[in-house]
Amino acid sequence: MEFRAYITEGMRIFYKSLHRRLRGHRKYSGNATEICRQVVDECWNGRFFQTSTGHFCQFYSRDFGICADSLVRLGYRDNVIRTLGYALDRFSSHNGIKVAITPGGMPFDFPYYGIDSVAFILRALRAAGARELVEKHRDLLEREILRLHSGYIEKDTGLVRRDVTVSSMKDYSRRKSSCYDNSMAAMIRADAEKLRLENPFRDYSYGRLLRENFWNGSYFLDDLSSREYVAGDANIFPFWTGAVVSKGMLKSAVESIRQEGLDRPFPLKYTSGRVSRDMVWHEFLVKDWQKDSIWSQMGIIYIGLLKGVDKADFRRSMGIFKGVIEQNRNYMEVFTSSGKRFKTAFYHSDTGMLWASNYLALVENV
């Protein structure tokens, strides 16, 4: 069943991407705030918040969870709860929480099982205070937490297993127990506790584990391969999840990101173009999509973290980001390393991303 979803979704995304390449993207009127509000409103399709108004017009656990706190603060709590109800009903009917759900309602993992799928569903439930949904789907949620723990976590250490390949942020990259994935385990531990769910992660101290296994004194390593290079996702999610709360470490990580140029011309790149990575075979269709490209979902998270350690750079970066939104008249998905819209022969950057809610929440300071 999932293979059929891969084919249908792949073809649908390819044709929509091709259409956008030939015809151009939708351009909204107004300033950056007005553009983003229109985008968020149009991502609501009456049943759930879809990831974009473009070709990712399906539900993604990760992308929705990244936005859930902001959506609730912006006044969309009822829509967030309805989205969670829809997704959990679909997951229950297919016996497991997945990476995504097709527009037709079929849950699927791609390219592999995603550790962060469970993490972000729990995050969204906590953000929305959706106690009734937690109780309704308690069996599913606890079963999925236990499944993840038993299949993907080293029992003696609490770290994500080094010998498994999972979907995650930068999921076309083959990594050995990435810092991002372990940050997701930390988030599961915290949110399962807050939601009063059975919690096999309870005995692990992920703040300590992240510091001891990934922090090299200046920044967090990408994974447990011990290769020393700066990766954008590795140096924002330990802080964004709340697993690590040291302002000194955040300042050091930000400085490392700056020195590596991952915030230029605007935030945020996964890695420098100088860094070679082992990628899954699918990557040739979207070459460099998850290498030194600039991702707007990470960019706005990074800018939000700047607010706590460098207010001047926060204001500067928000101004640059505002200009990018207004120049494109849309909230774009991904850019090349030089800041141009990303495109290959097979793929064209998506538009109208739900991530615009995170920009709105920062601007409106809600």
C-alpha positions as CSV (number, residue, x, y, z in Angstrom):
1,M,0.0,0.0,0.0
2,E,2.8,2.4,0.8
3,F,4.6,1.7,-2.5
4,R,1.4,2.8,-4.3
5,A,1.5,6.0,-2.2
6,Y,5.1,6.6,-3.2
7,I,4.2,6.4,-6.9
8,T,1.1,8.5,-6.8
9,E,2.6,11.1,-4.6
10,G,5.8,11.2,-6.6
11,M,4.0,11.7,-9.8
12,R,1.6,14.3,-8.4
13,I,4.4,16.3,-6.9
14,F,6.4,16.1,-10.1
15,Y,3.6,17.4,-12.3
16,K,2.6,20.2,-9.9
17,S,6.3,21.2,-9.7
18,L,6.6,21.2,-13.5
19,H,3.5,23.3,-13.8
20,R,4.9,25.8,-11.3
21,R,8.2,25.8,-13.2
22,L,6.4,26.7,-16.5
23,R,3.7,29.0,-15.1
24,G,5.3,30.6,-12.1
25,H,4.1,30.7,-8.5
26,R,1.1,32.4,-6.9
27,K,1.9,35.9,-5.8
28,Y,0.0,37.4,-2.8
29,S,-0.6,41.0,-2.2
30,G,0.4,43.0,0.9
31,N,3.4,43.1,3.2
32,A,5.2,40.1,4.6
33,T,2.8,39.8,7.5
34,E,-0.3,40.0,5.3
35,I,1.2,37.5,2.8
36,C,1.9,35.0,5.6
37,R,-1.5,35.3,7.1
38,Q,-3.1,34.6,3.7
39,V,-0.8,31.6,3.3
40,V,-1.7,30.1,6.7
41,D,-5.4,30.6,6.0
42,E,-5.2,28.9,2.7
43,C,-3.3,25.9,4.1
44,W,-6.5,25.1,6.0
45,N,-8.5,23.0,3.6
46,G,-11.6,22.4,5.9
47,R,-10.4,19.1,7.3
48,F,-6.7,19.7,8.3
49,F,-3.8,22.0,7.9
50,Q,-1.9,20.9,4.8
51,T,1.8,21.5,4.6
52,S,1.5,23.9,1.7
53,T,-0.8,25.4,-0.8
54,G,1.4,23.9,-3.5
55,H,2.4,20.4,-4.2
56,F,2.8,19.3,-0.6
57,C,-0.9,19.6,-0.1
58,Q,-1.0,16.7,2.3
59,F,-0.5,16.3,6.1
60,Y,3.1,15.9,7.3
61,S,3.6,15.1,11.0
62,R,6.9,17.0,11.1
63,D,5.9,20.1,9.3
64,F,2.6,20.4,11.2
65,G,4.3,19.8,14.6
66,I,6.9,22.5,13.9
67,C,4.1,24.9,13.4
68,A,1.7,23.7,16.1
69,D,2.7,26.1,18.9
70,S,2.6,29.1,16.6
71,L,-0.7,28.1,15.2
72,V,-2.3,27.9,18.6
73,R,-0.8,31.2,19.7
74,L,-2.1,32.8,16.5
75,G,-5.7,31.7,17.3
76,Y,-6.0,28.5,15.2
77,R,-6.4,26.1,18.2
78,D,-9.7,24.6,17.0
79,N,-8.1,24.0,13.6
80,V,-5.1,22.4,15.2
81,I,-7.3,20.1,17.2
82,R,-9.4,19.2,14.1
83,T,-6.1,18.5,12.2
84,L,-4.9,16.2,15.0
85,G,-8.2,14.4,15.1
86,Y,-8.1,13.8,11.4
87,A,-4.5,12.6,11.4
88,L,-4.9,10.3,14.5
89,D,-8.1,8.8,13.0
90,R,-6.2,8.0,9.8
91,F,-3.2,6.6,11.7
92,S,-5.5,4.5,13.9
93,S,-7.2,3.0,10.9
94,H,-3.7,2.1,9.5
95,N,-2.2,0.9,12.8
96,G,0.6,3.4,13.2
97,I,1.8,7.0,13.2
98,K,3.5,7.8,9.9
99,V,5.5,10.5,8.3
100,A,2.7,11.8,6.2
101,I,-0.9,11.2,4.9
102,T,-1.7,11.6,1.2
103,P,-4.5,14.0,0.1
104,G,-6.7,10.9,-0.3
105,G,-6.1,9.8,3.3
106,M,-3.4,7.1,3.0
107,P,-0.7,7.3,5.8
108,F,2.8,6.4,4.6
109,D,6.5,6.7,5.7
110,F,9.0,8.1,3.3
111,P,11.8,7.3,2.6
112,Y,11.9,5.4,6.0
113,Y,10.2,5.2,9.3
114,G,10.4,8.6,11.0
115,I,11.4,8.9,14.6
116,D,10.2,12.5,14.6
117,S,6.7,11.6,13.5
118,V,5.7,10.4,17.0
119,A,7.7,13.3,18.5
120,F,5.8,16.0,16.6
121,I,2.4,14.5,17.0
122,L,3.0,14.6,20.8
123,R,4.3,18.1,20.5
124,A,1.1,19.3,18.7
125,L,-1.1,17.5,21.2
126,R,0.7,19.2,24.1
127,A,0.6,22.6,22.3
128,A,-3.1,22.4,21.7
129,G,-4.0,21.0,25.2
130,A,-5.9,18.3,23.3
131,R,-6.7,16.1,26.3
132,E,-9.8,14.5,24.8
133,L,-7.8,13.4,21.8
134,V,-5.0,12.0,24.0
135,E,-7.6,9.9,25.9
136,K,-9.3,8.8,22.7
137,H,-6.1,7.6,21.1
138,R,-4.1,6.7,24.2
139,D,-3.7,3.1,23.1
140,L,-2.3,4.2,19.7
141,L,0.0,6.8,21.2
142,E,1.4,4.6,23.9
143,R,1.9,1.7,21.5
144,E,3.8,3.9,19.1
145,I,6.0,5.3,21.9
146,L,6.8,1.8,23.0
147,R,7.4,0.7,19.4
148,L,9.9,3.5,18.8
149,H,11.7,2.8,22.0
150,S,12.0,-0.9,21.5
151,G,13.0,-0.7,17.9
152,Y,15.1,2.4,17.6
153,I,16.6,3.3,21.0
154,E,19.7,1.8,22.6
155,K,18.3,0.6,25.9
156,D,21.5,1.0,27.9
157,T,22.3,4.6,26.7
158,G,18.9,6.1,25.5
159,L,20.6,7.2,22.3
160,V,19.0,6.5,18.9
161,R,20.5,3.4,17.5
162,R,23.5,3.9,15.2
163,D,22.7,0.9,12.9
164,V,19.2,2.1,11.8
165,T,18.3,4.5,9.0
166,V,15.3,6.7,9.7
167,S,13.4,9.6,8.1
168,S,14.1,12.8,9.9
169,M,15.1,16.4,9.2
170,K,17.5,16.1,6.2
171,D,16.1,12.6,5.6
172,Y,17.9,12.1,2.3
173,S,21.2,12.1,4.3
174,R,22.5,8.8,5.8
175,R,23.5,9.6,9.4
176,K,24.5,7.5,12.4
177,S,22.2,8.5,15.3
178,S,21.9,12.2,14.4
179,C,21.8,15.0,16.9
180,Y,18.5,16.0,15.5
181,D,17.0,12.5,16.0
182,N,18.2,12.4,19.6
183,S,16.7,15.8,20.1
184,M,13.4,14.3,19.0
185,A,13.8,11.5,21.6
186,A,14.3,14.3,24.1
187,M,11.1,15.9,23.0
188,I,9.2,12.6,23.2
189,R,10.4,12.2,26.8
190,A,9.2,15.6,27.8
191,D,5.9,15.6,26.0
192,A,4.9,12.1,26.9
193,E,5.5,13.1,30.6
194,K,3.3,16.2,30.2
195,L,0.6,14.2,28.5
196,R,0.7,11.6,31.2
197,L,1.4,8.7,28.7
198,E,3.4,5.6,29.4
199,N,7.0,6.8,29.0
200,P,9.9,4.4,28.6
201,F,12.1,7.4,27.9
202,R,11.6,8.7,31.4
203,D,14.9,7.4,32.8
204,Y,17.1,9.1,30.2
205,S,18.6,12.6,30.7
206,Y,18.8,13.9,27.1
207,G,20.3,17.2,28.0
208,R,23.3,15.3,29.4
209,L,23.3,12.8,26.6
210,L,23.4,15.5,23.9
211,R,26.2,17.4,25.7
212,E,28.3,14.3,26.3
213,N,27.9,12.7,22.9
214,F,27.5,15.6,20.4
215,W,28.9,18.8,21.9
216,N,32.6,19.4,20.8
217,G,33.1,22.5,22.9
218,S,31.9,24.9,20.2
219,Y,28.9,23.3,18.4
220,F,26.9,20.1,18.2
221,L,28.1,17.4,15.9
222,D,25.7,16.2,13.2
223,D,25.8,12.6,14.3
224,L,27.8,9.9,16.0
225,S,30.2,9.4,13.1
226,S,32.4,12.0,14.9
227,R,33.0,14.0,11.7
228,E,33.5,17.6,12.7
229,Y,31.5,20.0,10.6
230,V,28.7,22.4,11.4
231,A,25.2,21.3,10.5
232,G,22.3,23.7,10.8
233,D,19.7,21.3,12.2
234,A,22.1,19.9,14.7
235,N,22.7,23.3,16.2
236,I,19.1,24.6,16.5
237,F,17.0,21.6,17.6
238,P,18.7,20.8,20.9
239,F,17.8,24.3,21.9
240,W,14.4,24.6,20.2
241,T,13.2,21.4,21.8
242,G,14.2,22.6,25.3
243,A,16.6,19.7,25.8
244,V,19.5,22.1,26.2
245,V,18.9,25.4,27.9
246,S,22.4,26.9,28.2
247,K,22.6,30.4,26.7
248,G,26.4,30.1,26.6
249,M,26.2,27.0,24.4
250,L,23.5,28.6,22.2
251,K,25.8,31.7,21.7
252,S,28.7,29.4,20.7
253,A,26.5,27.4,18.3
254,V,25.3,30.6,16.7
255,E,28.8,31.8,16.3
256,S,29.8,28.5,14.7
257,I,26.9,28.8,12.3
258,R,28.0,32.3,11.4
259,Q,31.6,31.3,10.9
260,E,30.5,28.5,8.5
261,G,28.3,30.9,6.6
262,L,25.2,28.8,7.1
263,D,23.2,32.0,7.8
264,R,24.2,33.7,4.5
265,P,22.7,35.2,2.5
266,F,19.9,34.4,4.9
267,P,19.2,31.5,7.3
268,L,19.5,28.6,7.2
269,K,21.6,26.1,5.3
270,Y,22.0,22.4,6.4
271,T,25.7,22.4,5.8
272,S,28.4,24.2,3.8
273,G,28.9,23.1,0.2
274,R,32.4,21.9,1.3
275,V,30.9,19.1,3.4
276,S,30.4,15.7,1.6
277,R,27.6,13.6,2.8
278,D,26.4,10.0,2.1
279,M,22.9,10.5,0.6
280,V,20.1,8.0,-0.3
281,W,19.6,7.2,-4.0
282,H,16.5,9.5,-4.3
283,E,18.8,12.5,-3.9
284,F,19.9,12.5,-7.5
285,L,16.4,13.6,-8.5
286,V,16.7,16.8,-6.4
287,K,20.5,17.3,-6.3
288,D,21.7,19.5,-3.4
289,W,18.2,19.8,-2.0
290,Q,19.4,18.8,1.4
291,K,23.1,19.8,1.3
292,D,23.9,23.5,1.2
293,S,20.4,24.7,0.3
294,I,18.6,27.3,2.4
295,W,15.5,26.1,4.1
296,S,12.9,28.6,5.3
297,Q,11.5,26.3,8.0
298,M,14.9,26.1,9.7
299,G,15.6,29.7,9.0
300,I,12.8,31.1,11.0
301,I,13.5,28.7,13.9
302,Y,17.1,29.9,13.9
303,I,16.0,33.5,13.9
304,G,13.7,32.8,16.8
305,L,16.6,31.5,18.8
306,L,18.6,34.6,18.0
307,K,16.1,36.7,19.9
308,G,17.4,35.3,23.2
309,V,21.1,35.8,22.6
310,D,21.6,38.6,20.0
311,K,18.7,41.0,19.6
312,A,20.5,43.1,17.0
313,D,21.1,40.1,14.8
314,F,17.5,39.0,15.4
315,R,16.2,42.3,14.1
316,R,18.6,42.3,11.1
317,S,17.7,38.7,10.2
318,M,14.0,39.4,10.5
319,G,14.4,42.3,8.2
320,I,16.2,40.2,5.6
321,F,13.6,37.4,5.9
322,K,10.8,39.9,5.5
323,G,12.5,41.1,2.3
324,V,12.7,37.6,0.9
325,I,9.0,37.0,1.6
326,E,8.0,40.3,0.0
327,Q,10.3,39.8,-3.0
328,N,8.7,36.4,-3.8
329,R,5.2,37.5,-2.7
330,N,4.9,34.1,-1.0
331,Y,6.5,32.0,1.7
332,M,8.8,29.7,-0.2
333,E,10.1,26.3,0.7
334,V,13.8,26.1,-0.3
335,F,16.4,28.2,-2.0
336,T,19.9,27.6,-3.5
337,S,22.9,28.4,-1.5
338,S,23.1,31.8,-3.1
339,G,19.5,32.6,-2.2
340,K,17.7,31.9,-5.5
341,R,14.6,29.7,-5.8
342,F,15.6,26.1,-5.8
343,K,14.9,24.0,-8.9
344,T,16.2,21.0,-10.8
345,A,14.9,19.1,-13.9
346,F,12.7,17.1,-11.6
347,Y,11.8,19.5,-8.8
348,H,10.8,23.1,-8.2
349,S,10.6,24.7,-4.8
350,D,7.2,24.5,-3.2
351,T,5.3,27.6,-2.2
352,G,2.7,28.7,0.4
353,M,4.3,26.8,3.2
354,L,2.5,26.4,6.6
355,W,5.8,27.4,8.1
356,A,4.7,31.0,7.5
357,S,2.9,30.7,10.9
358,N,6.3,30.7,12.7
359,Y,7.2,34.0,11.0
360,L,3.8,35.4,12.0
361,A,4.2,34.3,15.6
362,L,7.6,36.1,15.8
363,V,6.4,39.3,14.2
364,E,3.2,39.5,16.2
365,N,5.0,38.3,19.4
366,V,2.1,36.2,20.5
